[in-house]
Amino acid sequence: MGKRKSSKPPPKKIAPKVDTLFTCPFCNHDKAVIAKIDHLTQKGLVQCTVCGQKYTNQITHLSEPIDVYSDWIDACAEINKKDAES
């Protein structure tokens, strides 16, 4: 008699990768904005490679590049809202 076949372990789940390239709100180029995170200095940097616009903000240990980009978009919207009011 042969021995029983051992079952294979289930395949590992691959976590989806978060984008680090985004669309610039100023020049509207796709994948022109690079988001970088520096956890040592707790700063996030978003910079457009086409028009050169930059934005930095404070981050936490949970922050991802999309969070820094979202903060930049929110800051742009807030400035546009203030300009529209005055």
Protein Blocks (a to p, Z undefined) as FASTA:
>chain_A
ZZddddddddddddddddfbdcdfklopghkbccdddfklopacdddfklopacdddddf
kbcfklmmmmmmmmmmmmmmmmmmZZ
